[in-house]
Amino acid sequence: VDAPVFDASFADVVPPVPMDAKALPPNTGENGSAQNRMELLVGANGRVEGVRMASRPARMSDMMMLSGAKNWVFRPATKDGKPVRYRLPITWSVSQ
């Protein structure tokens, strides 16, 4: 049986924290001409179990982020002090 997957809708779950924030795309807010969004499934061990583009990529190079994201490591999300799986959206602005 797969463990449940939590997300931001669960107020009692602490989201995962990247171990190397420099690896993540810079979240520049709404200043870019386009927004990209991907979703990560972060396991209870802090490793990325799955990644998918949740929006149409603004540039082909943005698809390259998917392969890199598979190597990111997080301090796992926690519920009641125990590590849990978590669906984490990542959004970044790009200039086209």
N, C-alpha and C positions, 0 to 999 in steps of 0.2 A: 504494500500500500504506500503510495506516495505521500510524503509529508505535505501538510497544507502550505499554501503560498500566501503570504501577507503582502499588503501594500499600504499606501498612505491613508487609506480609509479606516485603518485600524489604529485608533488613538493610543492604544496601550502597547504598541510595538515601536521600538526605537529603530529607525532606519539604518541601513548599513553605511559605513563611513569608508571612503577610499583610503587605502594605505599610502598611495602616492597620488596626491591631487594633481600633480603636473601631468599625469597620464590622461586625465579627463579633458574633453574639449572645453575651451573657455566658454562659460555661459555669459555672453555679452548682452543679455537682455534682448530688447526689441529693436536694437539699433541697426542690425543687419537687414538686408533686403529680403531675406528668406529665413525660415526657421526649420531646422532639422530636429527630429525626435527619434530616439531609439529606446527600446526597452530591454533591460537586462534582467535575467533571472539569477539572483545571487543566492548561492547555496548556504546552508547553515555552517559550512566550513569557510565561507568568505570567498570562494572561487565562483567565477561566472559559469553557470551551467548552460545558459542559452542567451542569445542576443538576436534581436530582430529590429529592422527599421520600421518605425511606427508611422512615419510620414514619407512622402515621396522625397528622395534626396534632391537637394538643390543643385548639387554638382556630383559628377562621378567620383571625385576624390573623397566625397563624404561616405561612399560605400566602403572605402578602405578602413574607416573607423570601426566597422563591424569586426573585421578580423583582429584588429588591435585590441578591441574591447574584451575579447575572449581571454586575454592574458591579464586583465586587471584583477587586483586582489583587494578585498574589502575586510574591514572588521565587520563581522556578520551582524545582521539585524537581530534584535533580541526581544523576546516576549517573556515577561516574568523572570528576567535574568538568564533565560536559556536561548541559545542561537536558533534562529528559524530561517526558512527560505523567504525571499522577498522579491517582488517585482518592482524594479527601480526604473523610472523614466529619466532619461538624460536628454535635455534640450539645449541646443546651441544655435546662435545666429550666424549667418554667413552672408558675405557679399557675393553676388553672382557676377 
